[in-house]
Amino acid sequence: TSNLQNYLRERLSASDITAKLEVKINEHHRADIVCVVNSKKYTIEIQRTAITYERLTQRIHIYEQEGYQIIWVIPITVIKKETQTLSVNNWILTLLQYQQKIIFYCRTTKKFYH
């Protein structure tokens, strides 16, 4: 688990939301954080590295098939880096195309932006 995962779990707990870290979704996939709010299942994915279009859409479909709504947390440091597999702009556009919730996190200020 990462510091950001623990930080998010603590923030959710402060709002009386139970969050579990590193939850096995299926045989090959593990969610960073899982919680249930008003009977809706959420997975919070902290995406620290580049991801191919194929892997990104595969993960979206897997989580949706399992009944999860996905919230993507993307550290700003990731956006500053150029990727070899998929440019950050295309990556974010793909998330928006699939109507995903995106939150950006700045480690320096410890603030979330959406």
C-alpha positions in Angstrom: 0.0 0.0 0.0 1.1 3.6 -0.6 1.0 6.7 1.5 -1.7 8.1 -0.8 -3.8 4.9 -0.3 -3.5 5.2 3.4 -4.3 8.9 3.3 -7.4 8.3 1.2 -8.6 5.5 3.6 -8.2 7.8 6.6 -10.1 10.6 4.9 -12.9 8.2 4.0 -13.0 6.8 7.5 -13.3 10.4 8.9 -16.5 10.6 6.8 -17.7 7.2 8.3 -17.0 5.4 5.0 -15.2 2.0 5.4 -12.5 1.6 2.8 -10.5 -1.5 2.1 -7.1 -1.5 0.5 -5.8 -3.9 -2.2 -9.1 -5.7 -2.7 -9.0 -8.7 -5.1 -11.7 -8.1 -7.8 -11.0 -11.2 -9.8 -8.2 -13.7 -10.5 -6.0 -11.1 -12.2 -7.1 -7.7 -10.9 -6.8 -5.9 -7.6 -8.4 -2.6 -6.7 -6.3 0.0 -4.8 -9.3 1.0 -2.6 -12.8 -0.3 -2.4 -15.7 1.3 -0.5 -19.5 1.3 -0.5 -21.5 4.5 -0.3 -25.3 4.5 -0.3 -25.3 0.9 -1.6 -23.1 1.8 -4.5 -19.7 0.0 -4.9 -16.7 2.2 -5.7 -13.1 1.4 -6.6 -10.6 4.2 -6.3 -7.7 3.6 -8.7 -4.5 5.5 -8.1 -2.8 5.5 -11.5 0.8 6.4 -10.9 2.2 5.2 -14.3 1.3 5.2 -17.9 -1.1 2.6 -19.1 -2.0 1.5 -22.6 -5.4 2.1 -24.2 -6.1 -1.6 -24.2 -5.2 -2.1 -20.5 -7.1 1.0 -19.5 -10.3 0.0 -21.3 -9.9 -3.6 -20.0 -9.8 -2.4 -16.4 -12.8 -0.1 -16.9 -14.8 -3.0 -18.3 -13.7 -5.5 -15.6 -14.7 -3.1 -12.8 -18.0 -2.2 -14.4 -18.8 -5.9 -14.9 -18.2 -6.4 -11.2 -20.6 -3.6 -10.4 -18.1 -0.9 -9.4 -18.1 2.7 -10.3 -14.5 3.9 -10.7 -12.8 7.0 -9.4 -9.4 7.6 -11.0 -6.9 9.5 -8.9 -4.0 10.7 -11.1 -1.0 12.3 -9.3 0.1 15.5 -11.0 3.6 14.2 -11.3 2.3 11.5 -13.7 0.8 14.2 -15.9 4.2 16.1 -16.1 5.9 13.0 -17.5 5.7 12.0 -21.2 4.7 8.4 -21.7 5.8 6.0 -24.3 2.6 3.9 -24.3 -0.1 6.5 -24.4 0.2 10.3 -24.2 -1.3 11.7 -21.1 -3.8 13.8 -23.1 -5.0 10.7 -24.9 -5.1 8.8 -21.6 -7.3 11.4 -20.0 -9.5 11.7 -23.1 -10.0 8.0 -23.0 -11.1 8.2 -19.3 -13.5 11.0 -20.2 -14.8 9.0 -23.2 -15.8 6.2 -20.8 -17.4 8.8 -18.5 -14.9 8.1 -15.7 -14.6 10.3 -12.7 -11.1 11.8 -12.6 -9.4 13.5 -9.6 -5.9 15.0 -9.8 -3.7 14.9 -6.7 -0.8 17.3 -5.9 1.6 15.7 -3.5 3.2 19.0 -2.6 0.0 20.7 -1.5 -1.8 17.5 -0.5 -4.8 18.8 -2.4 -7.2 17.1 -4.8 -8.5 18.8 -7.9 -11.5 17.7 -10.0 
